[in-house]
Every structure is written in structure tokens, then in C-alpha cells.
């Protein structure tokens, strides 16, 4: 049954695009739906880590550092982070102090440009205990794993809202817990072609940041078996 708005049938954007010869793959939307599947496990993993991270006397608050990929309000990670903060405070039986830092440089350059952020964190938390570190998203996870030894070698880390392709398995320690997913890019295309079997052109909307270039390479690799059936058009900024 078609959706309605104000008594009128709402236009189906997929059908409109199909009529014009194109189906659009909105990559961020795929990420949002997949991230939601891991949220319940994230809360339980967090609480296990948080309450076994060591004894704290009196009412001293637990200190949790969130490391955001790109920025605090950057989609789709902002949805995860917002729910995470809310649930953490709601479920904790002890006071919680939440600190946040964002990898703004991840928008423009490679991981090697993150040293200023590492220097800031070293100065900020020198002599201060952290009970848990939560990097959110691929860039933040890569940063946390790369700088773990020089910044927080003994602190428990929850690697959250991250595709498993971004995990450096060799760098995982016994103090790490990963709540990872895998974006099934081939399945996305299969679904598009199942719903719109006449599709011959697919527009891939992606920018030029290192993360977007990473995903562009993954899409090219996983979409390769469909190249004879569908033409892929990249729309970039």
C-alpha cells in the first residue's frame, strides 16, 4: 500500500528515479540502519567494562572518554553517540563524567595528521584516570588503536559503531571489546535490483575524504560482478 500525506499518495522516490533510468544508493542511510543492530550489545559490553575497570572509592565518578569521528554532530555517528550518552547515564549506578573529543582532521587528511589530537589528549588527561574509552566510527577506532600504547595502554576500550573492515585485529588487546558490524554492499545492490529490476544506472554519491575514498574502493570491488548488468555513476562533491 502506498504511503499517504494529507490524503494524497506520496510519490515513491525509488519509482521516480527508476522512471528516469537511475536508482540512487544513499550510502549514509545504509550505515545508519546497520549501526542500529549493534546498539543493544554496545550497552551491555560497556557496562561490563565500566564496572570491572577497577575499584573506585566513595562517590568518585567514572570517567568516560568518547572519541567522535569527524565531529560531535556528524551523521550517522551522532545518532549512536546520542543514545550512548543517554543510556550510559541512565543505566549507571554511579556518577559518570563524560568527556568528548572529535577528529576534525579526519575530514581532510590521512590518519597521520592526528598527532595534534593525540598531543591534546595527553595534556588533558595527564595524571587523570580514565575508566573507559569509546571511539565511535571507523576513523576514531583507527585513531584509538594506533595511539593506544602512547596515550592509554591500560584503559579498557569499547570500539563502537564500526565496520569490521576498520579493525586492526593485530592491535586488539585483552582490554578491548569491539561492537562491530559489516556493511553488506553487494546485498544493497541485490535489494535495489530486486525491487527495481529494470534499473540500468546506479548513482553512487560519495565525497573525497579518506573515509569516503575507502568506501568507494570497497564498492568498486564488491559491485564488480554487476558491471555487465548495471552502469555505476559516481557523483562527487
VOGURO-858150 format. One record per residue (C-alpha): x, y, z. Coordinates in pm, whole numbers, plus 50000, padded with zeros to 5 digits. Each point is the difference from the previous one (the first is absolute). Layout:
N
+-------+-------+-------+
|     X |     Y |     Z |
+-------+-------+-------+
|     X |     Y |     Z |
...
+-------+-------+-------+
REM end
This chain:
237
+-------+-------+-------+
|     X |     Y |     Z |
+-------+-------+-------+
| 50000 | 50000 | 50000 |
| 50134 | 50342 | 49907 |
| 50077 | 50251 | 50277 |
| 49770 | 50301 | 50020 |
| 50043 | 50357 | 50116 |
| 49704 | 50231 | 50047 |
| 49773 | 49747 | 49827 |
| 50223 | 49997 | 49691 |
| 50226 | 49716 | 49898 |
| 50363 | 50088 | 50064 |
| 50231 | 49956 | 49701 |
| 50235 | 49705 | 50023 |
| 50351 | 50142 | 49946 |
| 50129 | 49660 | 49886 |
| 49732 | 49981 | 49734 |
| 50067 | 50356 | 49888 |
| 50371 | 49925 | 49966 |
| 49929 | 49673 | 49821 |
| 49780 | 50182 | 49747 |
| 50289 | 50234 | 49925 |
| 50239 | 49706 | 49955 |
| 50186 | 50034 | 50330 |
| 49987 | 49845 | 50347 |
| 50189 | 50188 | 50272 |
| 50209 | 49827 | 50267 |
| 49997 | 50228 | 50308 |
| 50303 | 49860 | 50178 |
| 49954 | 50179 | 50335 |
| 49651 | 49854 | 50036 |
| 50137 | 49650 | 49961 |
| 50244 | 50065 | 50285 |
| 49731 | 50135 | 50234 |
| 49779 | 49691 | 49967 |
| 50287 | 49762 | 50053 |
| 50138 | 50187 | 50302 |
| 49670 | 49968 | 50184 |
| 50033 | 49622 | 50010 |
| 50298 | 50020 | 50237 |
| 49865 | 50251 | 50251 |
| 49863 | 49750 | 50250 |
| 50331 | 49814 | 50012 |
| 50183 | 50330 | 50041 |
| 49819 | 50082 | 50326 |
| 50068 | 49660 | 50154 |
| 50364 | 49998 | 49889 |
| 50049 | 50350 | 50137 |
| 49854 | 49920 | 50341 |
| 50210 | 49685 | 50037 |
| 50314 | 50197 | 49921 |
| 49906 | 50302 | 50207 |
| 49922 | 49816 | 50319 |
| 50297 | 49764 | 49983 |
| 50254 | 50268 | 49916 |
| 50120 | 50019 | 50359 |
| 49872 | 50110 | 50337 |
| 49906 | 50360 | 50060 |
| 49960 | 50126 | 50354 |
| 49713 | 50211 | 50123 |
| 49791 | 50188 | 49745 |
| 50286 | 50079 | 49764 |
| 49852 | 50005 | 49651 |
| 50095 | 49762 | 49724 |
| 50181 | 50184 | 49722 |
| 49910 | 49905 | 49644 |
| 50160 | 50147 | 49689 |
| 49806 | 49996 | 49672 |
| 50209 | 50045 | 49685 |
| 49780 | 50118 | 49713 |
| 50079 | 49943 | 49634 |
| 49999 | 50340 | 49823 |
| 49780 | 50193 | 50246 |
| 49745 | 49972 | 50281 |
| 49701 | 50067 | 49772 |
| 50125 | 49807 | 49697 |
| 49753 | 49744 | 49861 |
| 49955 | 49711 | 50031 |
| 50223 | 49976 | 50308 |
| 49811 | 50274 | 50187 |
| 49695 | 49774 | 50031 |
| 50206 | 49726 | 50164 |
| 50189 | 50243 | 50226 |
| 49682 | 50173 | 50118 |
| 49835 | 49673 | 50101 |
| 50323 | 49880 | 50152 |
| 50034 | 50302 | 50230 |
| 49636 | 49977 | 50107 |
| 50009 | 49628 | 50076 |
| 50333 | 50019 | 50177 |
| 49878 | 50261 | 50249 |
| 49662 | 49828 | 50040 |
| 50138 | 49653 | 50066 |
| 50301 | 50087 | 50212 |
| 49963 | 49954 | 50374 |
| 50292 | 50240 | 50054 |
| 50062 | 50359 | 49886 |
| 50149 | 50026 | 49651 |
| 50212 | 50280 | 49857 |
| 49998 | 49991 | 49620 |
| 50277 | 50169 | 49805 |
| 50001 | 50034 | 49622 |
| 50252 | 50074 | 49727 |
| 49945 | 50007 | 49624 |
| 50236 | 49909 | 49717 |
| 49927 | 50307 | 49789 |
| 50314 | 49936 | 49794 |
| 49853 | 49669 | 49875 |
| 49784 | 50200 | 49758 |
| 50301 | 50129 | 49810 |
| 50305 | 49778 | 50027 |
| 50144 | 49658 | 50080 |
| 50039 | 49846 | 50345 |
| 50353 | 50141 | 50027 |
| 49853 | 50347 | 50063 |
| 49854 | 49900 | 50339 |
| 50309 | 50068 | 50210 |
| 49869 | 50341 | 50123 |
| 49689 | 49822 | 50134 |
| 50220 | 49744 | 50173 |
| 50209 | 50279 | 50156 |
| 49683 | 50171 | 50124 |
| 49873 | 49681 | 50165 |
| 50336 | 49937 | 50163 |
| 50001 | 50349 | 50152 |
| 49632 | 49983 | 50099 |
| 50014 | 49670 | 50187 |
| 50354 | 49994 | 50132 |
| 49972 | 49885 | 50360 |
| 49624 | 49938 | 49965 |
| 49848 | 49654 | 49997 |
| 49767 | 49895 | 49719 |
| 49772 | 49702 | 50062 |
| 49889 | 49943 | 49642 |
| 50072 | 50132 | 49650 |
| 49738 | 49972 | 49725 |
| 50113 | 50082 | 49646 |
| 49695 | 50029 | 49773 |
| 50029 | 49920 | 49629 |
| 50286 | 49891 | 49775 |
| 50231 | 50305 | 50022 |
| 49972 | 50018 | 50379 |
| 50062 | 49627 | 50037 |
| 50311 | 50014 | 49781 |
| 50125 | 50297 | 50205 |
| 49941 | 49824 | 50333 |
| 50176 | 49682 | 49888 |
| 50293 | 50188 | 49848 |
| 50062 | 50221 | 50306 |
| 49896 | 49758 | 50272 |
| 50350 | 49922 | 50126 |
| 50110 | 50362 | 50030 |
| 49674 | 50139 | 50142 |
| 49805 | 49740 | 50199 |
| 50174 | 49659 | 50003 |
| 49807 | 49854 | 50295 |
| 49656 | 50161 | 49961 |
| 49710 | 49782 | 49877 |
| 49881 | 50096 | 49651 |
| 49661 | 49936 | 49841 |
| 50033 | 50024 | 49620 |
| 49650 | 50100 | 49895 |
| 49790 | 50060 | 49687 |
| 50279 | 49882 | 49774 |
| 50013 | 49782 | 49692 |
| 50229 | 49703 | 50061 |
| 50210 | 50104 | 49698 |
| 50138 | 50286 | 50213 |
| 50112 | 49779 | 50289 |
| 50371 | 49925 | 50026 |
| 49977 | 49647 | 50136 |
| 50369 | 49982 | 50085 |
| 49966 | 50303 | 50231 |
| 49706 | 49869 | 50206 |
| 50088 | 49944 | 50365 |
| 49837 | 49812 | 50285 |
| 49862 | 50337 | 50117 |
| 49816 | 50062 | 49672 |
| 49642 | 49916 | 49907 |
| 49879 | 50058 | 49644 |
| 49632 | 50050 | 49913 |
| 50047 | 49973 | 49625 |
| 49775 | 49955 | 49700 |
| 50061 | 49934 | 49633 |
| 49834 | 50204 | 49728 |
| 49887 | 49747 | 49740 |
| 50040 | 50214 | 49689 |
| 49919 | 49719 | 49757 |
| 49672 | 49936 | 50182 |
| 49908 | 50368 | 49965 |
| 50029 | 49969 | 49622 |
| 49812 | 49671 | 49998 |
| 49712 | 50168 | 50185 |
| 49993 | 50292 | 49756 |
| 49988 | 49767 | 49700 |
| 49738 | 49780 | 50163 |
| 49767 | 50295 | 50061 |
| 50088 | 50180 | 49675 |
| 50102 | 49727 | 49755 |
| 50008 | 50239 | 49702 |
| 50274 | 50209 | 50160 |
| 50296 | 50057 | 49766 |
| 50176 | 50293 | 50170 |
| 50092 | 50048 | 50365 |
| 50127 | 50331 | 50138 |
| 50248 | 49966 | 50285 |
| 50013 | 50324 | 50203 |
| 50339 | 50023 | 50171 |
| 50248 | 50276 | 50082 |
| 50379 | 50029 | 50008 |
| 50085 | 49946 | 50368 |
| 50229 | 49704 | 50084 |
| 49708 | 49806 | 50147 |
| 49782 | 50056 | 49694 |
| 50285 | 49900 | 49770 |
| 50041 | 49682 | 50205 |
| 49633 | 49914 | 49949 |
| 50014 | 50088 | 49632 |
| 50273 | 49738 | 49959 |
| 49793 | 49744 | 50190 |
| 49695 | 50072 | 49783 |
| 50197 | 49966 | 49679 |
| 50134 | 49663 | 50117 |
| 49668 | 49859 | 50122 |
| 49793 | 50136 | 49710 |
| 50237 | 49861 | 49737 |
| 49789 | 49687 | 49926 |
| 49712 | 50232 | 49899 |
| 50196 | 50218 | 49758 |
| 49853 | 49827 | 49694 |
| 49644 | 50053 | 50124 |
| 50016 | 50347 | 50157 |
| 50200 | 50316 | 49930 |
| 50126 | 50171 | 50314 |
| 50025 | 50380 | 49994 |
| 50194 | 50176 | 50275 |
| 49863 | 50337 | 50115 |
| 50261 | 50185 | 50204 |
| 50028 | 50335 | 50174 |
+-------+-------+-------+
REM end
